[in-house]
Amino acid sequence: MTLAAETRWAPPGGVTVRGTVVLLPGRGEHPALYHRLGTRLAFDGYHVTTSEADAGPGPVVLLGHDTGALRALELATRPPVAAVVASGLPLGAPGGWTDELDARTACPVHRALLDGDPRFSPGELRGPVPDRAAEPDVPVLVLHGEADRVASPEAARTFAASLPRARFVLVAGGRHDVLNDLDHRSVAAELVQFLEWLRAGTSAPALVRG
């Protein structure tokens, strides 16, 4: 993970803080690349931080992408973590890719952001990753792009099935940076629903019933 100064997104004034999301970016990334997502989660009442030590109001959820997801799963084996969101887990044999921007995302806004950002570190996706991921006994939302050529969708699905409390969401056509891809709004909505389910303590993520 590329190191950067701590970044925070706070809910608007007067909005009750509903929980804390700790963001852990992946290889080559830095926190500012997640401004859209951080702003969205903060608007919905969640305190978003990139500091693992900044344990704000609970529940505390770790949101990791790529190797950040591996880190989140490892940290979640210890309290006070209530849940994990793991995006683009780098498990299984990587697919063939030559153009990193194309492998990461099809979103033109995010592609332009990566292409023009001197803090973005291209090439790090080729680096080694751990052989396996930790399996915490907390709720885990596994988000993965269907068209991810960097990390295997099927390996992520199999991993989610091995966990005691996991939900696997495959994003149709999604690429590796699924949190910042074309369907980032729908992915963020899925994430918020997971957070609300966690707060409510229901047995299923659907909170609205007929």
N, C-alpha and C positions, 0 to 999 in steps of 0.2 A: 504494500500500500504506500502511496506517496504521502509523506507527512506534510501537514499544513497546520496553520494556526487554528485554534478552536473556533468553530462557527456555531451560531445559534439562530433559531427562528422561534419567536415568541408569539403566543396568541394575541390577538388585538385586545386593547384595553377594555375591561369590563367583561371579557369572556372567561368563564371558569375553566381552569386548566384540568383537562380530563385524563392526563397521563403524560409520561415522558417517553420519547422515542430517541434512542441513541443510534446515530447513523455511522456506519463503518464502510467507507468506500473500498473499492477493489483496486486491482493492479492498474497503475498509471493514472489513477484518478485523484481528485482532491474535492473537499466538501462543497465548494462553490458550484460545482457542476450539478448539484442537486437542488439548486435554488427553487426551481418550479415545484418539486415535491415537498421541500421543506416549507415553502410558503403555503401550499395546499393543506398540509397536515396542521400547521399552526392556525390556519383559518378555521379548521374544524376543532380547535381547542387543545391541541397537543403541543407540548413543549418539545422542540426538536433540538438536539445538541450533537456535536461530534466528539464530545469528551466522555470517555468511559467512566471517569470519576464524577461526572456531573449528574448524580442521581437525584433528579427533581421529583415532583409529585408522582405517585404511583397510579396505575401500574407502570413498571419500567419494561419497555420492549426494545430489544436489540434488532435493528434493521441493517442487515449486511448484504453487500453485493459482491459476487465473485469471491476473492479470498477474504473479503470482509465478512461474507456469509459464513465461511469456515471459522473465522474468529468469533463471530456471534454465537455459533453453536458451541464452541469451546467455553466461552464465558458463561453461557446459560446453564452449565452444569453446576454453577455456584449461585446462591441467592445474592441479591434480591431480584433477579431477573424473572419476570412473569411469563414472558413469551419471546419468540424469535420470528422474524420474517427473513427468510433466506432467498435471495434473488440471484439467478445465474450461477448456481453452485458449480464450481469447476471440478466435476466428477466425471469419470469415464474418459475414454480416448477422445481427444479433440478432433473436430472435423477439419477438412482442408480449407484454408483461407489464406489469401495473400494481401488483401486490402483491409487493414484494420478498421478504418472508419466504416466500411461496408459491413464488416462482420459485427461491429458493435451496434449500429443503429441505422434505421432507414429514415429517421426523423430529420428533416432538413435543418431545423433549428438547432438540434443537438449536434449534428454533424458540423455545422458552421461554428458552433461553440468550441468543439474539440479541435477543429482545424486551426482556429485562430487564437487558442489559449496557450501561452508559453509555459504555463504551469502543468499542462497535460503532458504525460510522459509516454509517448508512443513506443511500442515494442515490448512493453512489460507483460503483455498477455502471453508471450512466448516463454515466460519464466516458469520454473517448476512449481508444483503445488503439492500439498500433502496427499498421501495415498488414500486416506479415509477421513471422514468427518465425525466429530463427536455426536453422540445421540442423547441429548438432554431430555429429561422427563418433564417437559413443559410444552404447552401448545406451540406448534411450529407451522407457519404458513410458508410453503415452498412455491415461489413464483419462477416460472421458466418460460423462455421464448420457444415456440415450436420450431423456428428456423435458426436456433442458436447453433452456430458452427464452431464456437469456441469451447462450449461445454455441452455434454450430451444430455438432451431432454430425458431420454429413457433412464439414464443413470440417476438423474434427479428424481424421477418418478419412483424408481425402485428404492431409493434412499428414503423418500417420504413414507413409502409403504412399510418400511422397517421401524418407523418411529411409533411410540405409543399414542401420541396425540398430534397428528399432523394432517394438514389439508394441502393437497397439491393442486395448483392452478397452472394450466398450460395456456399461454397466450397465443392465439392463432396468428401465425405469421411473424411472431415476435423474434427479435434478434437478441444478442447477448445482453446489451444494456437495456433490459426490458423495462426498468423503471423510467428510462428516458427515451423510449422508442415511440413509434407513431401512436400507439394506444396508451400513452402514459396517463391520460385522464381516467380511462377505465381501470387501469392497474391501480392507480391511486384510490379509486373508489372501492376496489376490492380490499385494499389495505385498510382503509378506514372502516369498512364493514367488519373486518377481522378484529380491529382494535375495539370497536363498539361491542362486538360479541364477547370479547375478553372482559370488558368492564361489566357487562350484564351477567356474566357467568352462565350463559345459556349453553345448552348442549349442541346447538347448531348455529352457524353464522347468520342465518336468516332471522332478523329481528322483527320484521313486519309480516303479519299473518292475517289471512282473511277471516 
